Amino acid sequence: MAFFCHFLNAQVTPVQPKASSVVTLRTIPPTQAVQIRTDTKNLKTQLEKLSDSVASMQRDLNMLVESLKSKLDSKDEMSEADKLALQTAMERMNKAYSTISNMMKKMHDTQQSIIGNLK
């Protein structure tokens, strides 16, 4: 069973342990060892850059979330102010209807009283 390592461009054949559980190690040629070290360093550098990029993206996303939260809170505050203004207007309208209704009832009662006195 052979594995292909993309970053090494070389085939690696795993060594199967023998029945006595002794692992046999093979010597890697010096040029291949240098290539492995170089590839490992390159991968480590790329991983560090990627990690920095991810951290930067995380900070940017956190700032965006905070900005959106603050905008949403300001919209809620405006909404609360609008709700209060609407409630005040509705209370005034109800008072006006109540006053008009009371005046119409008094006028009706007065008219009924006048008609009753004429009889």
C-alpha atoms as an extended CHARMM CRD file, in Angstrom:
* protein
*
       119  EXT
         1         1  MET       CA              0.0000000000        0.0000000000        0.0000000000  PROA      1               0.0000000000
         2         2  ALA       CA              1.6170000000        3.2700000000       -1.1180000000  PROA      2               0.0000000000
         3         3  PHE       CA              0.6760000000        6.8560000000       -0.1280000000  PROA      3               0.0000000000
         4         4  PHE       CA              1.3180000000        9.9180000000       -2.2550000000  PROA      4               0.0000000000
         5         5  CYS       CA              2.3200000000       13.0790000000       -0.4210000000  PROA      5               0.0000000000
         6         6  HSD       CA              1.5380000000       16.1680000000       -2.5240000000  PROA      6               0.0000000000
         7         7  PHE       CA              3.9010000000       18.5010000000       -0.7590000000  PROA      7               0.0000000000
         8         8  LEU       CA              6.7840000000       16.0520000000       -1.0730000000  PROA      8               0.0000000000
         9         9  ASN       CA              6.1070000000       14.7330000000       -4.5650000000  PROA      9               0.0000000000
        10        10  ALA       CA              7.4330000000       11.4170000000       -3.3660000000  PROA      10              0.0000000000
        11        11  GLN       CA              5.9830000000        8.0440000000       -2.5410000000  PROA      11              0.0000000000
        12        12  VAL       CA              6.1150000000        6.8390000000        1.0240000000  PROA      12              0.0000000000
        13        13  THR       CA              5.7230000000        3.1750000000        1.7580000000  PROA      13              0.0000000000
        14        14  PRO       CA              4.7380000000        2.3610000000        5.3270000000  PROA      14              0.0000000000
        15        15  VAL       CA              6.6740000000       -0.4020000000        6.9950000000  PROA      15              0.0000000000
        16        16  GLN       CA              4.4850000000       -3.0870000000        8.4960000000  PROA      16              0.0000000000
        17        17  PRO       CA              5.5090000000       -4.1420000000       12.0030000000  PROA      17              0.0000000000
        18        18  LYS       CA              6.7850000000       -7.6490000000       12.2960000000  PROA      18              0.0000000000
        19        19  ALA       CA              5.2640000000      -10.1940000000       14.5990000000  PROA      19              0.0000000000
        20        20  SER       CA              7.8450000000       -9.3220000000       17.2710000000  PROA      20              0.0000000000
        21        21  SER       CA              6.5510000000       -5.6760000000       17.3030000000  PROA      21              0.0000000000
        22        22  VAL       CA              9.9360000000       -4.3110000000       16.2080000000  PROA      22              0.0000000000
        23        23  VAL       CA              9.6870000000       -1.3490000000       13.8470000000  PROA      23              0.0000000000
        24        24  THR       CA             12.2440000000       -1.1430000000       11.0750000000  PROA      24              0.0000000000
        25        25  LEU       CA             13.3300000000        2.3780000000       10.0910000000  PROA      25              0.0000000000
        26        26  ARG       CA             14.6840000000        3.2340000000        6.6730000000  PROA      26              0.0000000000
        27        27  THR       CA             17.2180000000        5.9380000000        6.0170000000  PROA      27              0.0000000000
        28        28  ILE       CA             16.0080000000        8.8110000000        3.8770000000  PROA      28              0.0000000000
        29        29  PRO       CA             18.4450000000       10.0970000000        1.2540000000  PROA      29              0.0000000000
        30        30  PRO       CA             19.9600000000       13.5100000000        2.2120000000  PROA      30              0.0000000000
        31        31  THR       CA             18.4100000000       15.3400000000       -0.7540000000  PROA      31              0.0000000000
        32        32  GLN       CA             14.9820000000       14.0380000000        0.1450000000  PROA      32              0.0000000000
        33        33  ALA       CA             15.5030000000       14.9850000000        3.8170000000  PROA      33              0.0000000000
        34        34  VAL       CA             16.4430000000       18.5420000000        2.7800000000  PROA      34              0.0000000000
        35        35  GLN       CA             13.3320000000       18.7360000000        0.5850000000  PROA      35              0.0000000000
        36        36  ILE       CA             11.1620000000       17.4980000000        3.4620000000  PROA      36              0.0000000000
        37        37  ARG       CA             12.6420000000       20.1450000000        5.8030000000  PROA      37              0.0000000000
        38        38  THR       CA             12.1210000000       22.8800000000        3.1920000000  PROA      38              0.0000000000
        39        39  ASP       CA              8.5500000000       21.7970000000        2.5510000000  PROA      39              0.0000000000
        40        40  THR       CA              7.8810000000       21.6390000000        6.2940000000  PROA      40              0.0000000000
        41        41  LYS       CA              9.2350000000       25.1760000000        6.7890000000  PROA      41              0.0000000000
        42        42  ASN       CA              7.1670000000       26.4510000000        3.8610000000  PROA      42              0.0000000000
        43        43  LEU       CA              4.0500000000       24.8110000000        5.2380000000  PROA      43              0.0000000000
        44        44  LYS       CA              4.7130000000       26.2600000000        8.6850000000  PROA      44              0.0000000000
        45        45  THR       CA              5.1240000000       29.7460000000        7.1780000000  PROA      45              0.0000000000
        46        46  GLN       CA              1.9110000000       29.3750000000        5.1760000000  PROA      46              0.0000000000
        47        47  LEU       CA              0.0850000000       28.1420000000        8.2620000000  PROA      47              0.0000000000
        48        48  GLU       CA              1.2570000000       31.1610000000       10.2610000000  PROA      48              0.0000000000
        49        49  LYS       CA              0.0960000000       33.5210000000        7.4930000000  PROA      49              0.0000000000
        50        50  LEU       CA             -3.2340000000       31.7450000000        7.3290000000  PROA      50              0.0000000000
        51        51  SER       CA             -3.5870000000       31.9440000000       11.0980000000  PROA      51              0.0000000000
        52        52  ASP       CA             -2.8740000000       35.7000000000       10.9830000000  PROA      52              0.0000000000
        53        53  SER       CA             -5.4310000000       36.1280000000        8.2100000000  PROA      53              0.0000000000
        54        54  VAL       CA             -8.0460000000       34.2110000000       10.1750000000  PROA      54              0.0000000000
        55        55  ALA       CA             -7.3590000000       36.3260000000       13.2780000000  PROA      55              0.0000000000
        56        56  SER       CA             -7.6700000000       39.4990000000       11.2100000000  PROA      56              0.0000000000
        57        57  MET       CA            -10.9510000000       38.2950000000        9.7020000000  PROA      57              0.0000000000
        58        58  GLN       CA            -12.2120000000       37.4330000000       13.1860000000  PROA      58              0.0000000000
        59        59  ARG       CA            -11.4480000000       40.9700000000       14.4000000000  PROA      59              0.0000000000
        60        60  ASP       CA            -13.1510000000       42.4800000000       11.3450000000  PROA      60              0.0000000000
        61        61  LEU       CA            -16.2220000000       40.2960000000       11.8450000000  PROA      61              0.0000000000
        62        62  ASN       CA            -16.4020000000       41.2030000000       15.5350000000  PROA      62              0.0000000000
        63        63  MET       CA            -16.2310000000       44.9090000000       14.6470000000  PROA      63              0.0000000000
        64        64  LEU       CA            -18.9620000000       44.4400000000       12.0220000000  PROA      64              0.0000000000
        65        65  VAL       CA            -21.1910000000       42.5940000000       14.4920000000  PROA      65              0.0000000000
        66        66  GLU       CA            -20.7250000000       45.3640000000       17.0770000000  PROA      66              0.0000000000
        67        67  SER       CA            -21.5030000000       48.0000000000       14.4520000000  PROA      67              0.0000000000
        68        68  LEU       CA            -24.6730000000       46.1840000000       13.4090000000  PROA      68              0.0000000000
        69        69  LYS       CA            -25.7220000000       45.7450000000       17.0410000000  PROA      69              0.0000000000
        70        70  SER       CA            -25.3030000000       49.4600000000       17.7000000000  PROA      70              0.0000000000
        71        71  LYS       CA            -27.2900000000       50.3430000000       14.5610000000  PROA      71              0.0000000000
        72        72  LEU       CA            -30.0250000000       47.9210000000       15.5790000000  PROA      72              0.0000000000
        73        73  ASP       CA            -30.1180000000       49.4040000000       19.0800000000  PROA      73              0.0000000000
        74        74  SER       CA            -30.4460000000       52.9180000000       17.6480000000  PROA      74              0.0000000000
        75        75  LYS       CA            -33.2990000000       51.7130000000       15.4160000000  PROA      75              0.0000000000
        76        76  ASP       CA            -34.9940000000       50.2100000000       18.4730000000  PROA      76              0.0000000000
        77        77  GLU       CA            -34.6170000000       53.5050000000       20.3340000000  PROA      77              0.0000000000
        78        78  MET       CA            -36.1950000000       55.3830000000       17.4400000000  PROA      78              0.0000000000
        79        79  SER       CA            -38.9290000000       52.7860000000       17.3580000000  PROA      79              0.0000000000
        80        80  GLU       CA            -39.5530000000       53.2650000000       21.0770000000  PROA      80              0.0000000000
        81        81  ALA       CA            -39.8040000000       57.0390000000       20.5350000000  PROA      81              0.0000000000
        82        82  ASP       CA            -42.2220000000       56.4600000000       17.6520000000  PROA      82              0.0000000000
        83        83  LYS       CA            -44.2910000000       54.1130000000       19.8070000000  PROA      83              0.0000000000
        84        84  LEU       CA            -44.4730000000       56.7070000000       22.5850000000  PROA      84              0.0000000000
        85        85  ALA       CA            -45.5320000000       59.4510000000       20.1440000000  PROA      85              0.0000000000
        86        86  LEU       CA            -48.2040000000       57.1670000000       18.6690000000  PROA      86              0.0000000000
        87        87  GLN       CA            -49.5160000000       56.2510000000       22.1020000000  PROA      87              0.0000000000
        88        88  THR       CA            -49.7140000000       59.9490000000       23.0690000000  PROA      88              0.0000000000
        89        89  ALA       CA            -51.5680000000       60.7930000000       19.8550000000  PROA      89              0.0000000000
        90        90  MET       CA            -54.0320000000       57.9360000000       20.4330000000  PROA      90              0.0000000000
        91        91  GLU       CA            -54.6920000000       59.1280000000       24.0000000000  PROA      91              0.0000000000
        92        92  ARG       CA            -55.3780000000       62.6800000000       22.7440000000  PROA      92              0.0000000000
        93        93  MET       CA            -57.7120000000       61.3670000000       20.0460000000  PROA      93              0.0000000000
        94        94  ASN       CA            -59.5970000000       59.2470000000       22.6050000000  PROA      94              0.0000000000
        95        95  LYS       CA            -59.9780000000       62.3010000000       24.8880000000  PROA      95              0.0000000000
        96        96  ALA       CA            -61.2890000000       64.3740000000       21.9900000000  PROA      96              0.0000000000
        97        97  TYR       CA            -63.8570000000       61.6930000000       21.0240000000  PROA      97              0.0000000000
        98        98  SER       CA            -64.8990000000       61.3540000000       24.6530000000  PROA      98              0.0000000000
        99        99  THR       CA            -65.3370000000       65.1200000000       24.9940000000  PROA      99              0.0000000000
       100       100  ILE       CA            -67.3530000000       65.3590000000       21.7670000000  PROA      100             0.0000000000
       101       101  SER       CA            -69.4850000000       62.4010000000       22.8400000000  PROA      101             0.0000000000
       102       102  ASN       CA            -70.1880000000       64.0030000000       26.2260000000  PROA      102             0.0000000000
       103       103  MET       CA            -71.1030000000       67.3270000000       24.5680000000  PROA      103             0.0000000000
       104       104  MET       CA            -73.4910000000       65.6030000000       22.1370000000  PROA      104             0.0000000000
       105       105  LYS       CA            -75.1500000000       63.7470000000       25.0080000000  PROA      105             0.0000000000
       106       106  LYS       CA            -75.6120000000       67.0020000000       26.9720000000  PROA      106             0.0000000000
       107       107  MET       CA            -77.0720000000       68.6840000000       23.8790000000  PROA      107             0.0000000000
       108       108  HSD       CA            -79.4500000000       65.7620000000       23.3750000000  PROA      108             0.0000000000
       109       109  ASP       CA            -80.4870000000       65.7730000000       27.0240000000  PROA      109             0.0000000000
       110       110  THR       CA            -81.0470000000       69.5480000000       26.8700000000  PROA      110             0.0000000000
       111       111  GLN       CA            -83.1780000000       69.2020000000       23.7350000000  PROA      111             0.0000000000
       112       112  GLN       CA            -85.2010000000       66.4260000000       25.3820000000  PROA      112             0.0000000000
       113       113  SER       CA            -85.7030000000       68.6160000000       28.4460000000  PROA      113             0.0000000000
       114       114  ILE       CA            -86.8780000000       71.5530000000       26.3380000000  PROA      114             0.0000000000
       115       115  ILE       CA            -89.3000000000       69.2990000000       24.4100000000  PROA      115             0.0000000000
       116       116  GLY       CA            -90.5620000000       67.8660000000       27.6990000000  PROA      116             0.0000000000
       117       117  ASN       CA            -91.1770000000       71.3800000000       29.0810000000  PROA      117             0.0000000000
       118       118  LEU       CA            -93.1440000000       72.3760000000       25.9700000000  PROA      118             0.0000000000
       119       119  LYS       CA            -95.6320000000       69.5620000000       26.4310000000  PROA      119             0.0000000000
